[in-house]
């Protein structure tokens, strides 16, 4: 019996071995190597020289890094307010309507485009003398001479709006899936009790949308922390690095300034922040869900 059990274990490891090896090669080994590089002075050509935590000290004393940290925080807040909020509004207003799928198509089409494509389109619109400035000048509107991509934090705000144009549709789709999963009986009972409009949404629909909201908000937080493509396409982090995010700072330090150790330190910091934000958010949501479930059991 014991030998038979060992045979099952060997067979299991034989099946799992290639997958485990692939994960180690593709994920964990690069992370460990990046951690090592973050403790060295390395220009990509010479032998890395161990400098301890000097790269982290340099990173936190660099005004450009502190600006990119602030911009990343603005991205997190902005993408929670605009694409998540508008996506929820689109889903709620279109849910149950006839021809609702046709109403949602214009919001879903931008999601099929890449971040680089979105950046190119909005760079054409928002650049100095671009389409927006020309249209405002044609209609004699104030602000036609605004430098949308050259003034902080205005450049970060307009890039968030450009990113939101892409993200609203998929968020609306996820919220629609959540709305479709809500049982009709509690909503009908609430309507009989006089709950309609905003009251019905806040007391019934919003709490029942918690699983979908957890997914949408969690994805939004992670994606905003990793923002790179739209910023790199529209401003390259400029002018004078005032619109950089942590992802752009990591790229600039590593591949443009050839400071691989400093870039690796930014990468490790970004990884820690992303993992910590995800874990804290999910733990909080699970704790709220458990307390809600316990309350319902106690009431029963």
Rosetta silent file (secondary structure, phi, psi, omega in degrees, C-alpha in Angstrom):
SEQUENCE: XXXXXXXXXXXXXXXXXXXXXXXXXXXXXXXXXXXXXXXXXXXXXXXXXXXXXXXXXXXXXXXXXXXXXXXXXXXXXXXXXXXXXXXXXXXXXXXXXXXXXXXXXXXXXXXXXXXXXXXXXXXXXXXXXXXXXXXXXXXXXXXXXXXXXXXXXXXXXXXXXXXXXXXXXXXXXXXXXXXXXXXXXXXXXXXXXXXXXXXXXXXXXXXXXXXXXXXXXXXXXXXXXXXXXXXXXXXXXXXXXXXXXXXXXXXXXXXXXXXXXXXXXXXXXXXXXXXXXXXXXXXXXXXXXXXXXXXXXXXX
SCORE:     score description
SCORE:     0.000 S_00000001
   1 L     0.000  -41.665 -179.426    0.000    0.000    0.000 S_00000001
   2 H   -65.508  -41.771  179.438    2.847    2.341    0.906 S_00000001
   3 H   -65.769  -34.058  177.812    4.671    1.632   -2.362 S_00000001
   4 H   -66.128  -40.962  177.432    1.443    2.244   -4.271 S_00000001
   5 H   -63.416  -41.405  177.287    1.078    5.646   -2.576 S_00000001
   6 H   -62.750  -35.877  177.756    4.668    6.516   -3.473 S_00000001
   7 H   -64.078  -40.811  176.601    3.917    5.551   -7.046 S_00000001
   8 H   -62.510  -41.759 -179.967    0.967    7.967   -7.125 S_00000001
   9 H   -64.299  -41.416  178.264    3.171   10.736   -5.708 S_00000001
  10 H   -64.330  -39.171  178.112    5.863   10.128   -8.312 S_00000001
  11 H   -65.098  -41.061  178.863    3.262   10.202  -11.053 S_00000001
  12 H   -62.547  -44.964  179.552    1.809   13.440   -9.684 S_00000001
  13 H   -66.629  -31.196  177.830    5.236   15.086   -9.561 S_00000001
  14 H   -65.132  -37.044  177.726    5.951   13.845  -13.073 S_00000001
  15 H   -75.073  -38.727 -176.650    2.853   15.672  -14.300 S_00000001
  16 H   -81.111  -24.064 -174.451    3.455   18.795  -12.208 S_00000001
  17 H   -51.973  -52.660 -179.883    7.199   18.994  -12.774 S_00000001
  18 H   -59.059  -40.714  179.556    7.175   20.728  -16.185 S_00000001
  19 H   -65.566  -43.101  178.912    4.622   23.294  -14.993 S_00000001
  20 H   -64.050  -41.785  178.985    6.543   24.028  -11.797 S_00000001
  21 H   -63.468  -39.324  179.507    9.791   24.353  -13.740 S_00000001
  22 H   -65.117  -41.737  178.609    8.138   26.732  -16.210 S_00000001
  23 H   -63.645  -42.857  179.128    6.797   28.932  -13.399 S_00000001
  24 H   -61.535  -43.183 -177.764   10.233   29.024  -11.751 S_00000001
  25 H   -71.047  -39.904 -172.847   11.935   29.959  -15.013 S_00000001
  26 H   -86.412  -24.781 -173.070    9.359   32.511  -16.160 S_00000001
  27 H  -120.724  -60.651 -168.324    8.463   34.202  -12.857 S_00000001
  28 H   -74.350  -40.601 -179.907   10.492   33.540   -9.742 S_00000001
  29 H   -63.886  -45.162  175.586   14.014   33.432  -11.161 S_00000001
  30 H   -60.095  -36.716  178.683   13.631   36.823  -12.945 S_00000001
  31 H   -64.645  -44.786  179.260   12.244   38.336   -9.722 S_00000001
  32 H   -62.986  -40.964 -179.843   15.196   37.033   -7.702 S_00000001
  33 H   -66.961  -37.942  177.204   17.636   38.306  -10.331 S_00000001
  34 H   -64.500  -40.344  176.145   15.932   41.722  -10.337 S_00000001
  35 H   -60.439  -41.200  178.004   16.233   41.852   -6.545 S_00000001
  36 H   -63.552  -45.028 -179.498   19.937   41.106   -6.916 S_00000001
  37 H   -62.751  -32.649 -178.940   20.369   43.825   -9.567 S_00000001
  38 L   -66.068  -14.628  178.667   18.620   46.351   -7.315 S_00000001
  39 L  -101.872   13.367 -176.381   21.518   45.941   -4.870 S_00000001
  40 E  -128.513  163.638  169.624   24.175   46.611   -7.488 S_00000001
  41 E  -102.400  110.728 -171.393   25.599   49.395   -9.634 S_00000001
  42 L  -143.238  129.425 -179.834   25.200   48.041  -13.171 S_00000001
  43 L  -104.412    7.579  179.121   25.164   49.802  -16.551 S_00000001
  44 L    92.862  -10.790 -177.284   24.253   46.762  -18.620 S_00000001
  45 L  -121.956  -50.980 -177.863   27.794   46.150  -19.886 S_00000001
  46 L   -79.426  176.019  177.799   30.277   45.933  -17.019 S_00000001
  47 L   -72.010  132.411  178.691   30.185   43.513  -14.112 S_00000001
  48 L   -58.724  134.874  178.502   27.544   44.458  -11.505 S_00000001
  49 E  -108.671  123.826 -177.119   29.110   46.020   -8.402 S_00000001
  50 E   -66.977  127.043 -179.926   27.354   45.358   -5.085 S_00000001
  51 L  -127.680    8.127  178.747   26.267   48.629   -3.410 S_00000001
  52 L    68.829 -131.888 -176.073   23.711   47.365   -0.888 S_00000001
  53 L   -92.542   13.822 -175.805   20.681   49.612   -0.409 S_00000001
  54 H   -59.627  -38.155  179.735   22.251   52.635   -2.113 S_00000001
  55 H   -63.209  -36.166  179.051   19.880   52.426   -5.090 S_00000001
  56 H   -70.750  -37.495  175.963   16.877   52.584   -2.769 S_00000001
  57 H   -63.837  -45.383  178.382   18.355   55.598   -0.951 S_00000001
  58 H   -61.815  -40.877 -177.913   18.978   57.302   -4.295 S_00000001
  59 H   -60.785  -49.769 -176.280   15.490   56.419   -5.483 S_00000001
  60 H   -75.825  -12.827  176.517   13.665   57.974   -2.524 S_00000001
  61 L   -98.651    1.780 -179.108   15.849   61.088   -2.618 S_00000001
  62 L   -90.987  119.021  179.399   15.186   61.660   -6.338 S_00000001
  63 H   -59.163  -32.054  178.982   12.502   64.345   -6.984 S_00000001
  64 H   -65.600  -38.415  177.332   11.611   62.664  -10.283 S_00000001
  65 H   -66.853  -42.144  179.451   10.802   59.425   -8.471 S_00000001
  66 H   -64.093  -35.492  176.198    8.678   61.249   -5.898 S_00000001
  67 H   -67.127  -41.595  179.167    6.789   62.961   -8.753 S_00000001
  68 H   -66.778  -32.940  176.240    6.198   59.637  -10.476 S_00000001
  69 H   -65.343  -42.453  177.345    4.950   58.208   -7.173 S_00000001
  70 H   -64.523  -43.628  179.297    2.475   61.094   -6.872 S_00000001
  71 H   -62.653  -38.678  178.124    1.374   60.662  -10.500 S_00000001
  72 H   -64.211  -39.632  176.297    0.836   56.954   -9.951 S_00000001
  73 H   -62.850  -39.176  177.062   -1.359   57.724   -6.932 S_00000001
  74 H   -64.061  -39.795  177.252   -3.358   60.144   -9.102 S_00000001
  75 H   -60.983  -42.797 -179.671   -3.741   57.395  -11.700 S_00000001
  76 H   -61.407  -48.717 -179.172   -5.094   54.987   -9.074 S_00000001
  77 H   -65.220  -44.811 -177.407   -7.668   57.498   -7.822 S_00000001
  78 H   -63.571  -40.879 -179.339   -8.575   58.699  -11.310 S_00000001
  79 H   -75.214  -19.114  172.468   -9.143   55.244  -12.761 S_00000001
  80 H   -77.369  -35.969 -176.765  -11.323   54.333   -9.789 S_00000001
  81 H   -78.725  -48.250 -169.739  -13.489   57.432  -10.233 S_00000001
  82 H   -85.149  -69.030 -175.573  -13.831   57.683  -14.032 S_00000001
  83 H   -65.814  -35.461  178.575  -13.752   54.283  -15.806 S_00000001
  84 H   -72.320  -46.541 -179.125  -15.156   52.336  -12.860 S_00000001
  85 H   -64.944  -46.770  179.702  -17.780   54.950  -11.984 S_00000001
  86 H   -69.158  -36.259  176.695  -18.866   55.615  -15.563 S_00000001
  87 H   -60.856  -41.483  176.412  -18.760   51.887  -16.344 S_00000001
  88 H   -63.984  -41.518 -179.713  -21.138   51.237  -13.452 S_00000001
  89 H   -64.006  -44.223  179.128  -23.407   54.055  -14.645 S_00000001
  90 H   -62.270  -44.112 -179.662  -23.496   52.697  -18.214 S_00000001
  91 H   -63.143  -43.617 -176.143  -24.230   49.179  -16.980 S_00000001
  92 H   -69.533  -42.775 -177.725  -26.993   50.306  -14.619 S_00000001
  93 H   -71.295  -29.788 -177.495  -28.718   52.655  -17.079 S_00000001
  94 H   -93.119  -11.956 -175.501  -28.620   50.145  -19.941 S_00000001
  95 L   -68.411  127.418  178.693  -29.525   47.054  -17.941 S_00000001
  96 L    86.179   -6.659  179.676  -32.921   45.701  -18.927 S_00000001
  97 L   -79.283  149.896  173.990  -33.373   48.127  -21.825 S_00000001
  98 L   -72.442  138.978 -176.455  -34.381   46.918  -25.264 S_00000001
  99 L    63.296   27.986 -178.963  -31.449   47.076  -27.697 S_00000001
 100 H   -63.695  -32.863 -179.043  -29.141   47.606  -24.732 S_00000001
 101 H   -63.414  -35.325  177.153  -26.339   45.668  -26.464 S_00000001
 102 H   -68.313  -33.628  178.193  -26.289   48.232  -29.294 S_00000001
 103 H   -66.777  -31.106 -175.839  -26.031   51.006  -26.719 S_00000001
 104 H   -86.210  -18.765 -175.005  -22.971   49.355  -25.159 S_00000001
 105 H   -56.524  -46.111  179.507  -21.062   48.668  -28.385 S_00000001
 106 H   -59.133  -25.916  178.954  -19.508   52.172  -28.664 S_00000001
 107 H   -82.184  -23.391 -176.999  -18.116   51.728  -25.145 S_00000001
 108 H   -88.734  -28.241 -176.769  -16.687   48.279  -25.889 S_00000001
 109 H   -57.491  -44.077 -179.401  -14.953   49.033  -29.208 S_00000001
 110 H   -59.723  -25.485 -178.910  -12.066   51.056  -27.646 S_00000001
 111 H   -66.909  -21.720  178.450  -11.151   48.067  -25.470 S_00000001
 112 H   -74.941  -14.789 -179.971  -10.135   46.200  -28.627 S_00000001
 113 L   -87.159  154.485  177.292   -7.418   48.805  -29.251 S_00000001
 114 L   -80.167  161.907  177.047   -3.975   48.688  -27.658 S_00000001
 115 H   -61.839  -34.056  178.242   -2.790   51.258  -25.161 S_00000001
 116 H   -65.242  -42.217  178.640   -0.261   52.506  -27.711 S_00000001
 117 H   -63.095  -42.552  177.119   -3.020   53.081  -30.268 S_00000001
 118 H   -59.999  -43.009  179.835   -5.071   54.982  -27.682 S_00000001
 119 H   -62.652  -40.987  179.425   -2.013   57.093  -26.881 S_00000001
 120 H   -64.296  -44.463 -179.347   -1.388   57.916  -30.542 S_00000001
 121 H   -61.561  -49.378 -176.416   -5.015   58.956  -31.112 S_00000001
 122 H   -76.159  -23.019  172.546   -5.202   61.186  -28.045 S_00000001
 123 H   -66.250  -38.983  175.471   -1.741   62.612  -28.645 S_00000001
 124 H   -62.795  -36.378 -177.966   -3.051   63.815  -32.017 S_00000001
 125 H   -76.016  -40.652 -167.699   -6.052   65.358  -30.251 S_00000001
 126 H  -101.786   -6.773 -179.629   -4.277   66.930  -27.262 S_00000001
 127 L   -66.166  162.527  179.109   -0.900   68.041  -28.615 S_00000001
 128 L   -57.652  124.945 -176.471   -0.151   71.751  -29.005 S_00000001
 129 L    73.465   16.606 -178.633   -2.206   72.942  -31.977 S_00000001
 130 L   -77.790 -169.133 -174.065   -3.900   69.546  -32.084 S_00000001
 131 H   -60.535  -41.465 -178.731   -7.464   68.664  -32.976 S_00000001
 132 H   -65.882  -46.392  179.845   -8.929   69.809  -29.641 S_00000001
 133 H   -62.529  -40.024  179.286   -7.162   73.186  -29.695 S_00000001
 134 H   -66.338  -40.429  179.063   -8.167   73.776  -33.315 S_00000001
 135 H   -65.813  -41.247  179.382  -11.802   72.899  -32.596 S_00000001
 136 H   -66.132  -38.045  177.739  -11.902   75.208  -29.571 S_00000001
 137 H   -67.546  -38.899 -179.966  -10.337   78.024  -31.587 S_00000001
 138 H   -61.877  -40.038 -179.666  -12.820   77.494  -34.430 S_00000001
 139 L   -92.367    9.102  176.815  -15.766   77.846  -32.046 S_00000001
 140 L    57.246   42.418  178.623  -14.031   80.725  -30.187 S_00000001
 141 L   -92.781  147.274  177.979  -14.006   78.796  -26.907 S_00000001
 142 L   -68.570  149.862  177.778  -11.648   79.756  -24.072 S_00000001
 143 L    93.109   10.084 -178.388   -8.640   77.526  -23.467 S_00000001
 144 L   -65.303  -25.447 -179.048   -7.711   76.948  -27.095 S_00000001
 145 L   -96.351   14.185 -179.529   -4.062   77.741  -26.311 S_00000001
 146 L   -68.151  135.106  176.093   -3.882   75.353  -23.329 S_00000001
 147 L   -91.008   87.215 -170.531   -0.822   73.075  -23.328 S_00000001
 148 L   -61.553  -34.659 -173.153   -2.683   69.929  -22.341 S_00000001
 149 L  -105.366   10.176 -175.874    0.342   67.636  -22.240 S_00000001
 150 L  -119.917   -4.905 -176.973    2.953   70.026  -20.868 S_00000001
 151 L  -119.244  128.290  177.394    1.511   71.220  -17.549 S_00000001
 152 L   -92.854  143.719   -0.031    1.297   69.059  -14.408 S_00000001
 153 L   -91.410   14.228 -178.451   -1.001   67.668  -13.145 S_00000001
 154 H   -58.271  -39.889 -178.753   -3.192   68.550  -16.176 S_00000001
 155 H   -64.001  -38.454  177.408   -1.215   66.199  -18.413 S_00000001
 156 H   -66.262  -39.545 -178.479   -1.783   63.294  -16.017 S_00000001
 157 H   -64.782  -45.167 -178.665   -5.505   64.088  -15.775 S_00000001
 158 H   -69.426  -30.177  176.034   -6.060   64.157  -19.551 S_00000001
 159 H   -71.016  -33.592  174.262   -4.113   60.904  -19.946 S_00000001
 160 H   -63.523  -40.997  177.603   -6.359   59.319  -17.304 S_00000001
 161 H   -64.511  -38.287  177.038   -9.372   60.453  -19.339 S_00000001
 162 H   -64.012  -43.400  177.312   -7.802   58.935  -22.464 S_00000001
 163 H   -65.108  -35.668 -179.392   -7.253   55.658  -20.631 S_00000001
 164 H   -65.115  -34.829  177.488  -10.803   55.813  -19.272 S_00000001
 165 H   -57.280  -32.048  178.609  -12.184   55.963  -22.819 S_00000001
 166 H   -82.489  -33.970 -170.517  -10.677   52.517  -23.284 S_00000001
 167 H   -91.305  -15.369 -176.051  -11.624   51.039  -19.906 S_00000001
 168 H   -60.421  -43.740 -173.899  -15.259   52.092  -19.479 S_00000001
 169 H   -61.680  -47.458 -178.113  -16.637   49.387  -21.775 S_00000001
 170 H   -68.701  -35.507  175.729  -15.051   46.363  -20.139 S_00000001
 171 H   -64.234  -41.730  176.940  -15.960   47.644  -16.672 S_00000001
 172 H   -60.900  -40.229  179.722  -19.553   48.102  -17.814 S_00000001
 173 H   -63.507  -42.129  178.107  -19.531   44.550  -19.160 S_00000001
 174 H   -65.655  -39.155  177.323  -18.311   43.134  -15.847 S_00000001
 175 H   -67.560  -34.306  178.055  -20.951   45.093  -13.942 S_00000001
 176 H   -64.283  -41.105  175.713  -23.643   43.840  -16.334 S_00000001
 177 H   -58.889  -41.569  177.497  -22.624   40.261  -15.553 S_00000001
 178 H   -65.186  -40.865  178.699  -23.007   41.126  -11.880 S_00000001
 179 H   -64.341  -36.839  179.762  -26.428   42.706  -12.440 S_00000001
 180 H   -69.062  -22.597 -179.308  -27.607   39.626  -14.322 S_00000001
 181 L   -86.654   -7.458 -179.003  -26.629   37.435  -11.373 S_00000001
 182 L   -75.642  127.933  177.839  -28.774   39.382   -8.880 S_00000001
 183 L   -61.681  143.836 -178.030  -31.970   37.473   -7.951 S_00000001
 184 H   -78.113  -28.608 -174.562  -35.143   39.249   -9.041 S_00000001
 185 H   -60.142  -47.245  178.776  -37.205   38.360   -5.948 S_00000001
 186 H   -61.869  -36.230  179.885  -35.398   40.689   -3.470 S_00000001
 187 H   -67.757  -41.038  178.746  -35.594   43.571   -5.942 S_00000001
 188 H   -65.476  -38.794  177.766  -39.305   43.027   -6.518 S_00000001
 189 H   -64.990  -38.636  179.159  -39.906   42.882   -2.773 S_00000001
 190 H   -66.659  -37.957  178.233  -37.965   46.123   -2.317 S_00000001
 191 H   -66.016  -37.698  177.832  -40.021   47.821   -5.040 S_00000001
 192 H   -63.810  -34.174  178.787  -43.232   46.707   -3.331 S_00000001
 193 L   -78.591   -0.666  175.689  -41.923   48.299   -0.118 S_00000001
 194 L   100.547    7.573  179.282  -41.465   51.573   -1.994 S_00000001
 195 L   -84.183  120.831  178.681  -37.751   51.458   -2.832 S_00000001
 196 L  -143.382  162.604  174.480  -37.090   52.971   -6.251 S_00000001
 197 H    58.370 -129.151 -175.625  -34.361   54.835   -8.086 S_00000001
 198 H   -63.680  -38.029 -179.817  -31.389   55.847   -5.966 S_00000001
 199 H   -64.124  -41.569  178.179  -32.768   54.228   -2.810 S_00000001
 200 H   -63.429  -39.824 -179.100  -33.185   50.880   -4.573 S_00000001
 201 H   -66.404  -47.749 -174.797  -29.642   51.111   -5.931 S_00000001
 202 H   -72.229  -32.857 -174.619  -27.962   52.034   -2.644 S_00000001
 203 H   -92.694  -25.313 -174.430  -29.891   49.623   -0.393 S_00000001
 204 H  -121.931  -57.872 -171.071  -30.242   46.571   -2.654 S_00000001
 205 H   -68.906  -47.130 -177.812  -28.378   46.589   -5.959 S_00000001
 206 H   -60.469  -46.363  176.626  -25.046   48.038   -4.791 S_00000001
 207 H   -62.454  -36.002 -179.699  -24.600   45.560   -1.889 S_00000001
 208 H   -75.117  -14.736  177.127  -25.536   42.646   -4.172 S_00000001
 209 L   -87.844    5.604 -174.629  -22.966   43.846   -6.740 S_00000001
 210 H   -54.145  -44.021  179.338  -20.119   43.394   -4.257 S_00000001
 211 H   -59.921  -44.435  178.579  -18.510   40.390   -6.034 S_00000001
 212 H   -66.549  -40.042  179.555  -18.391   42.226   -9.371 S_00000001
 213 H   -62.961  -39.351  178.214  -17.231   45.439   -7.700 S_00000001
 214 H   -59.811  -43.052 -179.314  -14.394   43.573   -5.975 S_00000001
 215 H   -67.268  -48.583 -176.216  -13.158   42.253   -9.329 S_00000001
 216 H   -63.688  -47.550 -178.481  -13.485   45.547  -11.202 S_00000001
 217 H   -66.569  -41.357  178.543  -11.868   47.682   -8.494 S_00000001
 218 H   -60.090  -46.425  177.918   -9.095   45.129   -7.903 S_00000001
 219 H   -63.958  -38.394 -179.922   -8.208   45.013  -11.616 S_00000001
 220 H   -64.082  -42.513  179.856   -8.368   48.803  -11.823 S_00000001
 221 H   -62.417  -47.701 -177.893   -5.939   49.243   -8.919 S_00000001
 222 H   -64.768  -45.957 -178.400   -3.411   46.782  -10.341 S_00000001
 223 H   -65.143  -37.782 -179.544   -3.622   48.146  -13.904 S_00000001
 224 H   -69.935  -34.698  176.972   -3.293   51.774  -12.792 S_00000001
 225 H   -65.590  -28.815 -177.637   -0.227   50.989  -10.693 S_00000001
 226 L   -97.307   11.579 -175.294    1.410   49.432  -13.763 S_00000001
 227 L   -53.563  128.232 -179.329    0.477   52.254  -16.180 S_00000001
 228 L  -145.503  -54.784 -165.774    3.102   52.594  -18.879 S_00000001
 229 H   -62.605  -46.051 -177.827    2.010   52.441  -22.514 S_00000001
 230 H   -66.321  -42.379  179.785   -0.294   55.472  -22.728 S_00000001
 231 H   -64.639  -45.269 -178.905    2.114   57.722  -20.799 S_00000001
 232 H   -64.486  -34.704 -179.401    5.115   56.595  -22.823 S_00000001
 233 H   -75.379  -39.779 -172.273    3.230   57.144  -26.084 S_00000001
 234 H   -86.101  -41.504 -175.266    1.718   60.535  -25.257 S_00000001
 235 L  -129.726  -11.160 -172.751    4.403   62.360  -23.249 S_00000001
 236 L    55.184   26.199  179.698    7.334   59.942  -22.691 S_00000001
 237 L    84.939   -4.270 -176.183    7.068   61.084  -19.080 S_00000001
 238 L   -92.654 -172.936   -4.194    7.865   64.693  -19.980 S_00000001
 239 L   -76.372  145.989 -179.994    8.383   67.450  -20.092 S_00000001
 240 L    55.422   35.906  172.995   11.252   67.154  -17.615 S_00000001
 241 L    65.960   21.206 -175.777    9.808   63.889  -16.246 S_00000001
 242 L   -81.907  -10.431  179.777    6.793   65.625  -14.646 S_00000001
 243 L  -114.944   12.984 -179.732    4.249   63.133  -16.031 S_00000001
 244 L   -67.023  146.509  165.643    6.122   59.904  -15.317 S_00000001
 245 L  -106.493  175.724 -178.540    4.502   56.995  -13.523 S_00000001
 246 H   -61.017  -36.745  178.710    6.471   54.318  -11.684 S_00000001
 247 H   -64.535  -41.728  178.813    6.398   52.104  -14.773 S_00000001
 248 H   -69.431  -38.678  177.052    7.818   54.870  -16.966 S_00000001
 249 H   -61.485  -43.104  177.813   10.438   55.751  -14.342 S_00000001
 250 H   -58.970  -44.926  179.359   11.543   52.129  -14.232 S_00000001
 251 H   -65.290  -44.507 -178.053   11.878   52.076  -18.025 S_00000001
 252 H   -64.001  -46.547 -179.543   13.689   55.418  -18.186 S_00000001
 253 H   -62.937  -38.038 -174.507   16.217   54.573  -15.475 S_00000001
 254 H   -79.047  -56.197 -167.936   16.937   51.165  -16.964 S_00000001
 255 H   -98.695  -21.537  178.428   16.966   51.549  -20.733 S_00000001
 256 H   -96.924  -38.805 -179.788   17.450   55.276  -21.315 S_00000001
 257 L   -98.452   -3.936  179.547   19.861   56.158  -18.507 S_00000001
 258 L    55.734   34.520  174.486   21.510   52.692  -18.365 S_00000001
 259 L  -106.001   77.192 -173.271   21.113   52.587  -14.582 S_00000001
 260 H   -64.851  -34.965  178.207   19.994   48.989  -14.359 S_00000001
 261 H   -65.491  -44.340  179.248   20.419   48.805  -10.604 S_00000001
 262 H   -67.416  -41.606  176.789   18.270   51.872  -10.003 S_00000001
 263 H   -62.299  -38.196  177.527   15.666   50.663  -12.500 S_00000001
 264 H   -66.267  -36.287  177.517   15.582   47.285  -10.758 S_00000001
 265 H   -63.803  -42.083  176.628   15.033   49.034   -7.409 S_00000001
 266 H   -63.593  -40.158  179.648   12.042   50.886   -8.865 S_00000001
 267 H   -63.107  -42.804  178.731   10.737   47.597  -10.278 S_00000001
 268 H   -65.530  -42.618  178.303   10.982   45.863   -6.894 S_00000001
 269 H   -61.303  -44.214  178.906    9.302   48.810   -5.178 S_00000001
 270 H   -63.115  -39.600  178.430    6.483   48.780   -7.760 S_00000001
 271 H   -63.362  -44.989  179.858    6.051   45.024   -7.310 S_00000001
 272 H   -62.214  -45.028 -179.683    5.832   45.362   -3.528 S_00000001
 273 H   -62.960  -43.285 -178.746    3.303   48.199   -3.784 S_00000001
 274 H   -64.536  -46.935  179.766    1.153   46.295   -6.302 S_00000001
 275 H   -64.499  -44.012 -179.045    1.138   43.071   -4.294 S_00000001
 276 H   -63.231  -44.043  179.498    0.514   44.908   -1.013 S_00000001
 277 H   -62.814  -41.713 -179.826   -2.361   46.951   -2.475 S_00000001
 278 H   -65.452  -45.763 -177.953   -3.955   43.831   -3.971 S_00000001
 279 H   -65.783  -45.826 -179.123   -3.640   41.775   -0.790 S_00000001
 280 H   -62.900  -41.944  179.984   -4.896   44.545    1.496 S_00000001
 281 H   -65.383  -46.407 -178.872   -7.850   45.300   -0.753 S_00000001
 282 H   -66.047  -39.285  177.543   -8.849   41.645   -1.147 S_00000001
 283 H   -63.170  -39.750  179.356   -8.473   40.961    2.581 S_00000001
 284 H   -65.497  -42.772 -179.960  -10.668   43.947    3.370 S_00000001
 285 H   -65.468  -40.017  178.632  -13.320   42.822    0.892 S_00000001
 286 H   -66.490  -38.015  178.171  -13.267   39.265    2.243 S_00000001
 287 H   -64.805  -40.298  177.846  -13.551   40.579    5.810 S_00000001
 288 H   -65.241  -41.355  178.571  -16.549   42.714    4.824 S_00000001
 289 H   -63.310  -41.065  179.422  -18.114   39.722    3.066 S_00000001
 290 H   -65.205  -41.592 -179.548  -17.590   37.480    6.103 S_00000001
 291 H   -66.744  -36.396  178.098  -19.084   40.063    8.469 S_00000001
 292 H   -66.187  -42.624  178.333  -22.073   40.512    6.184 S_00000001
 293 H   -64.247  -39.652  179.372  -22.590   36.769    5.998 S_00000001
 294 H   -65.526  -37.438  178.711  -22.319   36.434    9.780 S_00000001
 295 H   -64.581  -39.500  178.457  -24.847   39.211   10.221 S_00000001
 296 H   -66.239  -39.356  178.082  -27.316   37.472    7.946 S_00000001
 297 H   -63.696  -41.938 -179.663  -26.877   34.188    9.783 S_00000001
 298 H   -64.165  -39.051  177.771  -27.412   35.931   13.133 S_00000001
 299 H   -64.770  -38.293  178.854  -30.583   37.589   11.848 S_00000001
 300 L   -65.415    0.000    0.000  -31.849   34.239   10.612 S_00000001
